[in-house]
Amino acid sequence: MGNVELLKQQVASLAPDELATFRAWFVSFDVDAWDKQIDSVAGAGRLNTLAAAALDEHRAGRTKPL
């Protein structure tokens, strides 16, 4: 059995209070992992082209306020 399958079984067997604790931890873990990934991509300059294109669109009046 692979690690993911084992984790699925273990998570499914958690008591409700343990599941709530695990869920809160995992959300924080996932957010941190996402932030690290975005920081890595942005730090490498791989978003510069997209940012420049978005700013060009905005300057040209082709955007809408959120």
mmCIF file as Biopython writes it, N, C-alpha, C and O atoms, coordinates in Angstrom:
data_model
#
loop_
_atom_site.group_PDB
_atom_site.id
_atom_site.type_symbol
_atom_site.label_atom_id
_atom_site.label_alt_id
_atom_site.label_comp_id
_atom_site.label_asym_id
_atom_site.label_entity_id
_atom_site.label_seq_id
_atom_site.pdbx_PDB_ins_code
_atom_site.Cartn_x
_atom_site.Cartn_y
_atom_site.Cartn_z
_atom_site.occupancy
_atom_site.B_iso_or_equiv
_atom_site.auth_seq_id
_atom_site.auth_asym_id
_atom_site.pdbx_PDB_model_num
ATOM 1   N N  . MET A ? 1  ? 0.850   -1.178 0.000   1.0 0.0 1  A 1 
ATOM 2   C CA . MET A ? 1  ? 0.000   0.000  0.000   1.0 0.0 1  A 1 
ATOM 3   C C  . MET A ? 1  ? 0.892   1.236  0.000   1.0 0.0 1  A 1 
ATOM 4   O O  . MET A ? 1  ? 1.876   1.307  0.736   1.0 0.0 1  A 1 
ATOM 5   N N  . GLY A ? 2  ? 0.538   2.196  -0.826  1.0 0.0 2  A 1 
ATOM 6   C CA . GLY A ? 2  ? 1.315   3.429  -0.913  1.0 0.0 2  A 1 
ATOM 7   C C  . GLY A ? 2  ? 1.032   4.366  0.248   1.0 0.0 2  A 1 
ATOM 8   O O  . GLY A ? 2  ? 0.068   4.190  0.993   1.0 0.0 2  A 1 
ATOM 9   N N  . ASN A ? 3  ? 1.884   5.356  0.382   1.0 0.0 3  A 1 
ATOM 10  C CA . ASN A ? 3  ? 1.734   6.327  1.468   1.0 0.0 3  A 1 
ATOM 11  C C  . ASN A ? 3  ? 0.407   7.066  1.422   1.0 0.0 3  A 1 
ATOM 12  O O  . ASN A ? 3  ? -0.212  7.301  2.460   1.0 0.0 3  A 1 
ATOM 13  N N  . VAL A ? 4  ? -0.034  7.432  0.225   1.0 0.0 4  A 1 
ATOM 14  C CA . VAL A ? 4  ? -1.283  8.191  0.109   1.0 0.0 4  A 1 
ATOM 15  C C  . VAL A ? 4  ? -2.458  7.340  0.560   1.0 0.0 4  A 1 
ATOM 16  O O  . VAL A ? 4  ? -3.331  7.820  1.284   1.0 0.0 4  A 1 
ATOM 17  N N  . GLU A ? 5  ? -2.489  6.108  0.148   1.0 0.0 5  A 1 
ATOM 18  C CA . GLU A ? 5  ? -3.581  5.220  0.566   1.0 0.0 5  A 1 
ATOM 19  C C  . GLU A ? 5  ? -3.579  5.031  2.073   1.0 0.0 5  A 1 
ATOM 20  O O  . GLU A ? 5  ? -4.637  5.032  2.702   1.0 0.0 5  A 1 
ATOM 21  N N  . LEU A ? 6  ? -2.401  4.870  2.654   1.0 0.0 6  A 1 
ATOM 22  C CA . LEU A ? 6  ? -2.288  4.725  4.100   1.0 0.0 6  A 1 
ATOM 23  C C  . LEU A ? 6  ? -2.780  5.992  4.800   1.0 0.0 6  A 1 
ATOM 24  O O  . LEU A ? 6  ? -3.513  5.913  5.785   1.0 0.0 6  A 1 
ATOM 25  N N  . LEU A ? 7  ? -2.382  7.148  4.297   1.0 0.0 7  A 1 
ATOM 26  C CA . LEU A ? 7  ? -2.847  8.408  4.880   1.0 0.0 7  A 1 
ATOM 27  C C  . LEU A ? 7  ? -4.366  8.545  4.774   1.0 0.0 7  A 1 
ATOM 28  O O  . LEU A ? 7  ? -5.016  8.993  5.719   1.0 0.0 7  A 1 
ATOM 29  N N  . LYS A ? 8  ? -4.924  8.167  3.644   1.0 0.0 8  A 1 
ATOM 30  C CA . LYS A ? 8  ? -6.385  8.232  3.474   1.0 0.0 8  A 1 
ATOM 31  C C  . LYS A ? 8  ? -7.083  7.397  4.533   1.0 0.0 8  A 1 
ATOM 32  O O  . LYS A ? 8  ? -8.062  7.838  5.135   1.0 0.0 8  A 1 
ATOM 33  N N  . GLN A ? 9  ? -6.583  6.199  4.757   1.0 0.0 9  A 1 
ATOM 34  C CA . GLN A ? 9  ? -7.190  5.322  5.758   1.0 0.0 9  A 1 
ATOM 35  C C  . GLN A ? 9  ? -7.057  5.921  7.154   1.0 0.0 9  A 1 
ATOM 36  O O  . GLN A ? 9  ? -8.001  5.890  7.944   1.0 0.0 9  A 1 
ATOM 37  N N  . GLN A ? 10 ? -5.897  6.457  7.448   1.0 0.0 10 A 1 
ATOM 38  C CA . GLN A ? 10 ? -5.679  7.034  8.770   1.0 0.0 10 A 1 
ATOM 39  C C  . GLN A ? 10 ? -6.552  8.267  8.995   1.0 0.0 10 A 1 
ATOM 40  O O  . GLN A ? 10 ? -7.119  8.438  10.075  1.0 0.0 10 A 1 
ATOM 41  N N  . VAL A ? 11 ? -6.661  9.113  7.997   1.0 0.0 11 A 1 
ATOM 42  C CA . VAL A ? 11 ? -7.501  10.302 8.124   1.0 0.0 11 A 1 
ATOM 43  C C  . VAL A ? 11 ? -8.963  9.891  8.289   1.0 0.0 11 A 1 
ATOM 44  O O  . VAL A ? 11 ? -9.683  10.469 9.103   1.0 0.0 11 A 1 
ATOM 45  N N  . ALA A ? 12 ? -9.397  8.905  7.528   1.0 0.0 12 A 1 
ATOM 46  C CA . ALA A ? 12 ? -10.782 8.443  7.624   1.0 0.0 12 A 1 
ATOM 47  C C  . ALA A ? 12 ? -11.107 7.872  8.998   1.0 0.0 12 A 1 
ATOM 48  O O  . ALA A ? 12 ? -12.268 7.860  9.404   1.0 0.0 12 A 1 
ATOM 49  N N  . SER A ? 13 ? -10.099 7.404  9.711   1.0 0.0 13 A 1 
ATOM 50  C CA . SER A ? 13 ? -10.347 6.794  11.018  1.0 0.0 13 A 1 
ATOM 51  C C  . SER A ? 13 ? -10.230 7.777  12.187  1.0 0.0 13 A 1 
ATOM 52  O O  . SER A ? 13 ? -10.415 7.390  13.341  1.0 0.0 13 A 1 
ATOM 53  N N  . LEU A ? 14 ? -9.924  9.046  11.895  1.0 0.0 14 A 1 
ATOM 54  C CA . LEU A ? 14 ? -9.785  10.035 12.963  1.0 0.0 14 A 1 
ATOM 55  C C  . LEU A ? 14 ? -11.131 10.347 13.605  1.0 0.0 14 A 1 
ATOM 56  O O  . LEU A ? 14 ? -12.172 10.355 12.948  1.0 0.0 14 A 1 
ATOM 57  N N  . ALA A ? 15 ? -11.079 10.604 14.908  1.0 0.0 15 A 1 
ATOM 58  C CA . ALA A ? 15 ? -12.263 11.080 15.618  1.0 0.0 15 A 1 
ATOM 59  C C  . ALA A ? 15 ? -12.551 12.505 15.146  1.0 0.0 15 A 1 
ATOM 60  O O  . ALA A ? 15 ? -11.652 13.190 14.658  1.0 0.0 15 A 1 
ATOM 61  N N  . PRO A ? 16 ? -13.799 12.953 15.288  1.0 0.0 16 A 1 
ATOM 62  C CA . PRO A ? 16 ? -14.147 14.293 14.786  1.0 0.0 16 A 1 
ATOM 63  C C  . PRO A ? 16 ? -13.231 15.408 15.298  1.0 0.0 16 A 1 
ATOM 64  O O  . PRO A ? 16 ? -12.858 16.290 14.524  1.0 0.0 16 A 1 
ATOM 65  N N  . ASP A ? 17 ? -12.863 15.392 16.573  1.0 0.0 17 A 1 
ATOM 66  C CA . ASP A ? 17 ? -11.995 16.451 17.089  1.0 0.0 17 A 1 
ATOM 67  C C  . ASP A ? 17 ? -10.584 16.341 16.507  1.0 0.0 17 A 1 
ATOM 68  O O  . ASP A ? 17 ? -9.934  17.354 16.247  1.0 0.0 17 A 1 
ATOM 69  N N  . GLU A ? 18 ? -10.115 15.107 16.304  1.0 0.0 18 A 1 
ATOM 70  C CA . GLU A ? 18 ? -8.807  14.915 15.681  1.0 0.0 18 A 1 
ATOM 71  C C  . GLU A ? 18 ? -8.833  15.349 14.222  1.0 0.0 18 A 1 
ATOM 72  O O  . GLU A ? 18 ? -7.868  15.927 13.722  1.0 0.0 18 A 1 
ATOM 73  N N  . LEU A ? 19 ? -9.938  15.070 13.543  1.0 0.0 19 A 1 
ATOM 74  C CA . LEU A ? 19 ? -10.079 15.471 12.144  1.0 0.0 19 A 1 
ATOM 75  C C  . LEU A ? 19 ? -10.069 16.997 12.029  1.0 0.0 19 A 1 
ATOM 76  O O  . LEU A ? 19 ? -9.458  17.543 11.110  1.0 0.0 19 A 1 
ATOM 77  N N  . ALA A ? 20 ? -10.733 17.682 12.946  1.0 0.0 20 A 1 
ATOM 78  C CA . ALA A ? 20 ? -10.744 19.144 12.924  1.0 0.0 20 A 1 
ATOM 79  C C  . ALA A ? 20 ? -9.330  19.690 13.131  1.0 0.0 20 A 1 
ATOM 80  O O  . ALA A ? 20 ? -8.924  20.641 12.463  1.0 0.0 20 A 1 
ATOM 81  N N  . THR A ? 21 ? -8.587  19.088 14.058  1.0 0.0 21 A 1 
ATOM 82  C CA . THR A ? 21 ? -7.211  19.512 14.301  1.0 0.0 21 A 1 
ATOM 83  C C  . THR A ? 21 ? -6.352  19.259 13.066  1.0 0.0 21 A 1 
ATOM 84  O O  . THR A ? 21 ? -5.570  20.120 12.660  1.0 0.0 21 A 1 
ATOM 85  N N  . PHE A ? 22 ? -6.500  18.077 12.473  1.0 0.0 22 A 1 
ATOM 86  C CA . PHE A ? 22 ? -5.740  17.744 11.271  1.0 0.0 22 A 1 
ATOM 87  C C  . PHE A ? 22 ? -6.092  18.695 10.131  1.0 0.0 22 A 1 
ATOM 88  O O  . PHE A ? 22 ? -5.206  19.174 9.424   1.0 0.0 22 A 1 
ATOM 89  N N  . ARG A ? 23 ? -7.369  18.965 9.954   1.0 0.0 23 A 1 
ATOM 90  C CA . ARG A ? 23 ? -7.812  19.844 8.863   1.0 0.0 23 A 1 
ATOM 91  C C  . ARG A ? 23 ? -7.203  21.229 9.018   1.0 0.0 23 A 1 
ATOM 92  O O  . ARG A ? 23 ? -6.715  21.798 8.042   1.0 0.0 23 A 1 
ATOM 93  N N  . ALA A ? 24 ? -7.221  21.780 10.223  1.0 0.0 24 A 1 
ATOM 94  C CA . ALA A ? 24 ? -6.641  23.103 10.459  1.0 0.0 24 A 1 
ATOM 95  C C  . ALA A ? 24 ? -5.145  23.084 10.169  1.0 0.0 24 A 1 
ATOM 96  O O  . ALA A ? 24 ? -4.614  24.012 9.559   1.0 0.0 24 A 1 
ATOM 97  N N  . TRP A ? 25 ? -4.462  22.020 10.608  1.0 0.0 25 A 1 
ATOM 98  C CA . TRP A ? 25 ? -3.028  21.919 10.340  1.0 0.0 25 A 1 
ATOM 99  C C  . TRP A ? 25 ? -2.776  21.827 8.841   1.0 0.0 25 A 1 
ATOM 100 O O  . TRP A ? 25 ? -1.876  22.490 8.325   1.0 0.0 25 A 1 
ATOM 101 N N  . PHE A ? 26 ? -3.560  21.013 8.133   1.0 0.0 26 A 1 
ATOM 102 C CA . PHE A ? 26 ? -3.315  20.813 6.710   1.0 0.0 26 A 1 
ATOM 103 C C  . PHE A ? 26 ? -3.574  22.079 5.905   1.0 0.0 26 A 1 
ATOM 104 O O  . PHE A ? 26 ? -2.849  22.366 4.952   1.0 0.0 26 A 1 
ATOM 105 N N  . VAL A ? 27 ? -4.587  22.830 6.274   1.0 0.0 27 A 1 
ATOM 106 C CA . VAL A ? 27 ? -4.855  24.090 5.572   1.0 0.0 27 A 1 
ATOM 107 C C  . VAL A ? 27 ? -3.648  25.013 5.706   1.0 0.0 27 A 1 
ATOM 108 O O  . VAL A ? 27 ? -3.204  25.609 4.725   1.0 0.0 27 A 1 
ATOM 109 N N  . SER A ? 28 ? -3.121  25.127 6.919   1.0 0.0 28 A 1 
ATOM 110 C CA . SER A ? 28 ? -1.942  25.964 7.141   1.0 0.0 28 A 1 
ATOM 111 C C  . SER A ? 28 ? -0.735  25.437 6.365   1.0 0.0 28 A 1 
ATOM 112 O O  . SER A ? 28 ? 0.001   26.213 5.755   1.0 0.0 28 A 1 
ATOM 113 N N  . PHE A ? 29 ? -0.537  24.144 6.386   1.0 0.0 29 A 1 
ATOM 114 C CA . PHE A ? 29 ? 0.553   23.496 5.654   1.0 0.0 29 A 1 
ATOM 115 C C  . PHE A ? 29 ? 0.427   23.772 4.158   1.0 0.0 29 A 1 
ATOM 116 O O  . PHE A ? 29 ? 1.412   24.111 3.502   1.0 0.0 29 A 1 
ATOM 117 N N  . ASP A ? 30 ? -0.779  23.629 3.621   1.0 0.0 30 A 1 
ATOM 118 C CA . ASP A ? 30 ? -1.018  23.811 2.194   1.0 0.0 30 A 1 
ATOM 119 C C  . ASP A ? 30 ? -0.807  25.265 1.781   1.0 0.0 30 A 1 
ATOM 120 O O  . ASP A ? 30 ? -0.234  25.534 0.725   1.0 0.0 30 A 1 
ATOM 121 N N  . VAL A ? 31 ? -1.265  26.198 2.603   1.0 0.0 31 A 1 
ATOM 122 C CA . VAL A ? 31 ? -1.077  27.621 2.314   1.0 0.0 31 A 1 
ATOM 123 C C  . VAL A ? 31 ? 0.414   27.951 2.291   1.0 0.0 31 A 1 
ATOM 124 O O  . VAL A ? 31 ? 0.886   28.656 1.399   1.0 0.0 31 A 1 
ATOM 125 N N  . ASP A ? 32 ? 1.151   27.439 3.276   1.0 0.0 32 A 1 
ATOM 126 C CA . ASP A ? 32 ? 2.594   27.690 3.314   1.0 0.0 32 A 1 
ATOM 127 C C  . ASP A ? 32 ? 3.294   27.108 2.089   1.0 0.0 32 A 1 
ATOM 128 O O  . ASP A ? 32 ? 4.180   27.746 1.520   1.0 0.0 32 A 1 
ATOM 129 N N  . ALA A ? 33 ? 2.901   25.902 1.681   1.0 0.0 33 A 1 
ATOM 130 C CA . ALA A ? 33 ? 3.506   25.270 0.504   1.0 0.0 33 A 1 
ATOM 131 C C  . ALA A ? 33 ? 3.208   26.094 -0.753  1.0 0.0 33 A 1 
ATOM 132 O O  . ALA A ? 33 ? 4.084   26.282 -1.597  1.0 0.0 33 A 1 
ATOM 133 N N  . TRP A ? 34 ? 1.976   26.579 -0.873  1.0 0.0 34 A 1 
ATOM 134 C CA . TRP A ? 34 ? 1.591   27.403 -2.026  1.0 0.0 34 A 1 
ATOM 135 C C  . TRP A ? 34 ? 2.394   28.703 -2.044  1.0 0.0 34 A 1 
ATOM 136 O O  . TRP A ? 34 ? 2.893   29.120 -3.089  1.0 0.0 34 A 1 
ATOM 137 N N  . ASP A ? 35 ? 2.513   29.343 -0.866  1.0 0.0 35 A 1 
ATOM 138 C CA . ASP A ? 35 ? 3.281   30.585 -0.789  1.0 0.0 35 A 1 
ATOM 139 C C  . ASP A ? 35 ? 4.732   30.368 -1.211  1.0 0.0 35 A 1 
ATOM 140 O O  . ASP A ? 35 ? 5.296   31.191 -1.932  1.0 0.0 35 A 1 
ATOM 141 N N  . LYS A ? 36 ? 5.332   29.277 -0.769  1.0 0.0 36 A 1 
ATOM 142 C CA . LYS A ? 36 ? 6.719   28.978 -1.143  1.0 0.0 36 A 1 
ATOM 143 C C  . LYS A ? 36 ? 6.841   28.775 -2.656  1.0 0.0 36 A 1 
ATOM 144 O O  . LYS A ? 36 ? 7.806   29.222 -3.275  1.0 0.0 36 A 1 
ATOM 145 N N  . GLN A ? 37 ? 5.855   28.097 -3.240  1.0 0.0 37 A 1 
ATOM 146 C CA . GLN A ? 37 ? 5.881   27.861 -4.680  1.0 0.0 37 A 1 
ATOM 147 C C  . GLN A ? 37 ? 5.761   29.180 -5.448  1.0 0.0 37 A 1 
ATOM 148 O O  . GLN A ? 37 ? 6.504   29.417 -6.401  1.0 0.0 37 A 1 
ATOM 149 N N  . ILE A ? 38 ? 4.836   30.024 -5.034  1.0 0.0 38 A 1 
ATOM 150 C CA . ILE A ? 38 ? 4.652   31.319 -5.699  1.0 0.0 38 A 1 
ATOM 151 C C  . ILE A ? 38 ? 5.903   32.183 -5.531  1.0 0.0 38 A 1 
ATOM 152 O O  . ILE A ? 38 ? 6.351   32.825 -6.481  1.0 0.0 38 A 1 
ATOM 153 N N  . ASP A ? 39 ? 6.466   32.198 -4.317  1.0 0.0 39 A 1 
ATOM 154 C CA . ASP A ? 39 ? 7.694   32.968 -4.088  1.0 0.0 39 A 1 
ATOM 155 C C  . ASP A ? 39 ? 8.813   32.487 -4.997  1.0 0.0 39 A 1 
ATOM 156 O O  . ASP A ? 39 ? 9.571   33.297 -5.530  1.0 0.0 39 A 1 
ATOM 157 N N  . SER A ? 40 ? 8.922   31.190 -5.177  1.0 0.0 40 A 1 
ATOM 158 C CA . SER A ? 40 ? 9.964   30.618 -6.032  1.0 0.0 40 A 1 
ATOM 159 C C  . SER A ? 40 ? 9.768   31.040 -7.489  1.0 0.0 40 A 1 
ATOM 160 O O  . SER A ? 40 ? 10.716  31.440 -8.164  1.0 0.0 40 A 1 
ATOM 161 N N  . VAL A ? 41 ? 8.540   30.945 -7.954  1.0 0.0 41 A 1 
ATOM 162 C CA . VAL A ? 41 ? 8.225   31.306 -9.340  1.0 0.0 41 A 1 
ATOM 163 C C  . VAL A ? 41 ? 8.438   32.801 -9.559  1.0 0.0 41 A 1 
ATOM 164 O O  . VAL A ? 41 ? 9.040   33.211 -10.552 1.0 0.0 41 A 1 
ATOM 165 N N  . ALA A ? 42 ? 7.942   33.610 -8.629  1.0 0.0 42 A 1 
ATOM 166 C CA . ALA A ? 42 ? 8.081   35.057 -8.763  1.0 0.0 42 A 1 
ATOM 167 C C  . ALA A ? 42 ? 9.545   35.472 -8.641  1.0 0.0 42 A 1 
ATOM 168 O O  . ALA A ? 42 ? 10.012  36.342 -9.376  1.0 0.0 42 A 1 
ATOM 169 N N  . GLY A ? 43 ? 10.260  34.855 -7.721  1.0 0.0 43 A 1 
ATOM 170 C CA . GLY A ? 43 ? 11.669  35.181 -7.528  1.0 0.0 43 A 1 
ATOM 171 C C  . GLY A ? 43 ? 12.520  34.860 -8.736  1.0 0.0 43 A 1 
ATOM 172 O O  . GLY A ? 43 ? 13.550  35.491 -8.970  1.0 0.0 43 A 1 
ATOM 173 N N  . ALA A ? 44 ? 12.086  33.878 -9.501  1.0 0.0 44 A 1 
ATOM 174 C CA . ALA A ? 44 ? 12.821  33.494 -10.704 1.0 0.0 44 A 1 
ATOM 175 C C  . ALA A ? 44 ? 12.436  34.373 -11.903 1.0 0.0 44 A 1 
ATOM 176 O O  . ALA A ? 44 ? 12.981  34.220 -12.996 1.0 0.0 44 A 1 
ATOM 177 N N  . GLY A ? 45 ? 11.491  35.292 -11.680 1.0 0.0 45 A 1 
ATOM 178 C CA . GLY A ? 45 ? 11.096  36.203 -12.750 1.0 0.0 45 A 1 
ATOM 179 C C  . GLY A ? 45 ? 10.113  35.609 -13.744 1.0 0.0 45 A 1 
ATOM 180 O O  . GLY A ? 45 ? 9.856   36.202 -14.791 1.0 0.0 45 A 1 
ATOM 181 N N  . ARG A ? 46 ? 9.559   34.440 -13.425 1.0 0.0 46 A 1 
ATOM 182 C CA . ARG A ? 46 ? 8.684   33.784 -14.393 1.0 0.0 46 A 1 
ATOM 183 C C  . ARG A ? 46 ? 7.302   34.403 -14.478 1.0 0.0 46 A 1 
ATOM 184 O O  . ARG A ? 46 ? 6.511   34.016 -15.339 1.0 0.0 46 A 1 
ATOM 185 N N  . LEU A ? 47 ? 6.989   35.355 -13.609 1.0 0.0 47 A 1 
ATOM 186 C CA . LEU A ? 47 ? 5.695   36.036 -13.691 1.0 0.0 47 A 1 
ATOM 187 C C  . LEU A ? 47 ? 5.811   37.423 -14.319 1.0 0.0 47 A 1 
ATOM 188 O O  . LEU A ? 47 ? 4.805   38.100 -14.528 1.0 0.0 47 A 1 
ATOM 189 N N  . ASN A ? 48 ? 7.025   37.838 -14.615 1.0 0.0 48 A 1 
ATOM 190 C CA . ASN A ? 48 ? 7.243   39.193 -15.137 1.0 0.0 48 A 1 
ATOM 191 C C  . ASN A ? 48 ? 6.490   39.452 -16.435 1.0 0.0 48 A 1 
ATOM 192 O O  . ASN A ? 48 ? 5.905   40.521 -16.607 1.0 0.0 48 A 1 
ATOM 193 N N  . THR A ? 49 ? 6.498   38.498 -17.338 1.0 0.0 49 A 1 
ATOM 194 C CA . THR A ? 49 ? 5.815   38.667 -18.618 1.0 0.0 49 A 1 
ATOM 195 C C  . THR A ? 49 ? 4.311   38.813 -18.413 1.0 0.0 49 A 1 
ATOM 196 O O  . THR A ? 49 ? 3.671   39.659 -19.037 1.0 0.0 49 A 1 
ATOM 197 N N  . LEU A ? 50 ? 3.755   37.985 -17.535 1.0 0.0 50 A 1 
ATOM 198 C CA . LEU A ? 50 ? 2.316   38.071 -17.264 1.0 0.0 50 A 1 
ATOM 199 C C  . LEU A ? 50 ? 1.964   39.391 -16.596 1.0 0.0 50 A 1 
ATOM 200 O O  . LEU A ? 50 ? 0.958   40.014 -16.936 1.0 0.0 50 A 1 
ATOM 201 N N  . ALA A ? 51 ? 2.786   39.819 -15.650 1.0 0.0 51 A 1 
ATOM 202 C CA . ALA A ? 51 ? 2.532   41.088 -14.964 1.0 0.0 51 A 1 
ATOM 203 C C  . ALA A ? 51 ? 2.597   42.256 -15.947 1.0 0.0 51 A 1 
ATOM 204 O O  . ALA A ? 51 ? 1.756   43.155 -15.900 1.0 0.0 51 A 1 
ATOM 205 N N  . ALA A ? 52 ? 3.571   42.247 -16.817 1.0 0.0 52 A 1 
ATOM 206 C CA . ALA A ? 52 ? 3.709   43.319 -17.801 1.0 0.0 52 A 1 
ATOM 207 C C  . ALA A ? 52 ? 2.501   43.346 -18.736 1.0 0.0 52 A 1 
ATOM 208 O O  . ALA A ? 52 ? 1.995   44.419 -19.064 1.0 0.0 52 A 1 
ATOM 209 N N  . ALA A ? 53 ? 2.042   42.180 -19.162 1.0 0.0 53 A 1 
ATOM 210 C CA . ALA A ? 53 ? 0.873   42.122 -20.051 1.0 0.0 53 A 1 
ATOM 211 C C  . ALA A ? 53 ? -0.373  42.638 -19.334 1.0 0.0 53 A 1 
ATOM 212 O O  . ALA A ? 53 ? -1.177  43.357 -19.927 1.0 0.0 53 A 1 
ATOM 213 N N  . ALA A ? 54 ? -0.534  42.279 -18.071 1.0 0.0 54 A 1 
ATOM 214 C CA . ALA A ? 54 ? -1.695  42.746 -17.313 1.0 0.0 54 A 1 
ATOM 215 C C  . ALA A ? 54 ? -1.652  44.263 -17.143 1.0 0.0 54 A 1 
ATOM 216 O O  . ALA A ? 54 ? -2.674  44.933 -17.287 1.0 0.0 54 A 1 
ATOM 217 N N  . LEU A ? 55 ? -0.491  44.796 -16.841 1.0 0.0 55 A 1 
ATOM 218 C CA . LEU A ? 55 ? -0.368  46.253 -16.706 1.0 0.0 55 A 1 
ATOM 219 C C  . LEU A ? 55 ? -0.634  46.961 -18.029 1.0 0.0 55 A 1 
ATOM 220 O O  . LEU A ? 55 ? -1.258  48.022 -18.048 1.0 0.0 55 A 1 
ATOM 221 N N  . ASP A ? 56 ? -0.175  46.393 -19.117 1.0 0.0 56 A 1 
ATOM 222 C CA . ASP A ? 56 ? -0.450  46.974 -20.442 1.0 0.0 56 A 1 
ATOM 223 C C  . ASP A ? 56 ? -1.951  47.003 -20.706 1.0 0.0 56 A 1 
ATOM 224 O O  . ASP A ? 56 ? -2.475  48.007 -21.191 1.0 0.0 56 A 1 
ATOM 225 N N  . GLU A ? 57 ? -2.639  45.925 -20.396 1.0 0.0 57 A 1 
ATOM 226 C CA . GLU A ? 57 ? -4.097  45.863 -20.584 1.0 0.0 57 A 1 
ATOM 227 C C  . GLU A ? 57 ? -4.788  46.930 -19.739 1.0 0.0 57 A 1 
ATOM 228 O O  . GLU A ? 57 ? -5.719  47.595 -20.195 1.0 0.0 57 A 1 
ATOM 229 N N  . HIS A ? 58 ? -4.319  47.083 -18.503 1.0 0.0 58 A 1 
ATOM 230 C CA . HIS A ? 58 ? -4.928  48.076 -17.612 1.0 0.0 58 A 1 
ATOM 231 C C  . HIS A ? 58 ? -4.691  49.497 -18.131 1.0 0.0 58 A 1 
ATOM 232 O O  . HIS A ? 58 ? -5.612  50.312 -18.165 1.0 0.0 58 A 1 
ATOM 233 N N  . ARG A ? 59 ? -3.481  49.779 -18.525 1.0 0.0 59 A 1 
ATOM 234 C CA . ARG A ? 59 ? -3.160  51.117 -19.053 1.0 0.0 59 A 1 
ATOM 235 C C  . ARG A ? 59 ? -3.952  51.430 -20.315 1.0 0.0 59 A 1 
ATOM 236 O O  . ARG A ? 59 ? -4.271  52.587 -20.589 1.0 0.0 59 A 1 
ATOM 237 N N  . ALA A ? 60 ? -4.263  50.397 -21.072 1.0 0.0 60 A 1 
ATOM 238 C CA . ALA A ? 60 ? -5.031  50.591 -22.315 1.0 0.0 60 A 1 
ATOM 239 C C  . ALA A ? 60 ? -6.534  50.691 -22.041 1.0 0.0 60 A 1 
ATOM 240 O O  . ALA A ? 60 ? -7.326  50.871 -22.966 1.0 0.0 60 A 1 
ATOM 241 N N  . GLY A ? 61 ? -6.922  50.576 -20.771 1.0 0.0 61 A 1 
ATOM 242 C CA . GLY A ? 61 ? -8.347  50.730 -20.427 1.0 0.0 61 A 1 
ATOM 243 C C  . GLY A ? 61 ? -9.164  49.487 -20.682 1.0 0.0 61 A 1 
ATOM 244 O O  . GLY A ? 61 ? -10.389 49.568 -20.772 1.0 0.0 61 A 1 
ATOM 245 N N  . ARG A ? 62 ? -8.536  48.358 -20.799 1.0 0.0 62 A 1 
ATOM 246 C CA . ARG A ? 62 ? -9.268  47.122 -21.090 1.0 0.0 62 A 1 
ATOM 247 C C  . ARG A ? 62 ? -9.487  46.258 -19.847 1.0 0.0 62 A 1 
ATOM 248 O O  . ARG A ? 62 ? -9.617  45.038 -19.945 1.0 0.0 62 A 1 
ATOM 249 N N  . THR A ? 63 ? -9.527  46.900 -18.685 1.0 0.0 63 A 1 
ATOM 250 C CA . THR A ? 63 ? -9.805  46.167 -17.451 1.0 0.0 63 A 1 
ATOM 251 C C  . THR A ? 63 ? -11.026 46.758 -16.785 1.0 0.0 63 A 1 
ATOM 252 O O  . THR A ? 63 ? -11.446 47.870 -17.104 1.0 0.0 63 A 1 
ATOM 253 N N  . LYS A ? 64 ? -11.601 45.996 -15.847 1.0 0.0 64 A 1 
ATOM 254 C CA . LYS A ? 64 ? -12.757 46.454 -15.086 1.0 0.0 64 A 1 
ATOM 255 C C  . LYS A ? 64 ? -12.421 46.404 -13.607 1.0 0.0 64 A 1 
ATOM 256 O O  . LYS A ? 64 ? -11.684 45.520 -13.171 1.0 0.0 64 A 1 
ATOM 257 N N  . PRO A ? 65 ? -12.952 47.341 -12.825 1.0 0.0 65 A 1 
ATOM 258 C CA . PRO A ? 65 ? -12.735 47.278 -11.382 1.0 0.0 65 A 1 
ATOM 259 C C  . PRO A ? 65 ? -13.412 46.022 -10.816 1.0 0.0 65 A 1 
ATOM 260 O O  . PRO A ? 65 ? -14.450 45.573 -11.301 1.0 0.0 65 A 1 
ATOM 261 N N  . LEU A ? 66 ? -12.792 45.488 -9.792  1.0 0.0 66 A 1 
ATOM 262 C CA . LEU A ? 66 ? -13.383 44.302 -9.141  1.0 0.0 66 A 1 
ATOM 263 C C  . LEU A ? 66 ? -14.507 44.684 -8.228  1.0 0.0 66 A 1 
ATOM 264 O O  . LEU A ? 66 ? -15.115 43.817 -7.601  1.0 0.0 66 A 1 
#
